[in-house]
Amino acid sequence: MEEKNNYKETAQIFKRYGIHDDPTLWQAFTLGLSAKGFIPGDRLLTLKVCELLNDSNPLPGEIIALITGFAIDAEEMLKNGHTPKLMLPSSDEKPQTRLYALAQSAYGLSLGLSCDLKGFDDIKDKDLKDDLKTLIQIGKLDTDSDELDEDDFKSVKDFMENLSLSFYKKRPSFITVKD
């Protein structure tokens, strides 16, 4: 599947609307919501993004279109059993930029995957629970480093992308709904 929005273009759109978050946070959050079963274009998905990433403020149409595009791409990949791709800066960017984007992706994905859970006890699958805890730790990466090992970066990125597919395949069986 061809990527519709690359990192630099999306960052410019965000900047134009005064959104200071890294766009990878929003894309990964939308991926996490999609893996949980939120439907692209549905008002509930858009409301979750507005609520958690934009302080419940309305979003401009172009940003909603981006979010919907992120969700459609994610859902298409997940439904076909393919691993969705995270939108990350290219390898010609500075290590700090790439590490920051990776950490923001981890944070966004963990937020999306844990959205609406009351706590880790809602997840009954031990492996998924452990993977989500690992993802949260990835979100705390030291992003100030001048060095970046490409193999490690790729391994972490692959782990995160595969985790979204694992959650999708096991939903909703890994959550116990509590009264």
Secondary structure, DSSP 8 states (H G I E B T S, - for coil): ---SS-HHHHHHHHHHTT--S-HHHHHHHHHHHHHHT--TT-HHHHHHHHHHHSTT----HHHHHHHHHHHHHHHHHHHTT---------TTS-HHHHHHHHHHHHHHHHHHHHTT-SSGGGB--HHHHHHHHHHHHHTT--TT-S---HHHHHHHHHHHHHHHHHHHHHTTTTB----
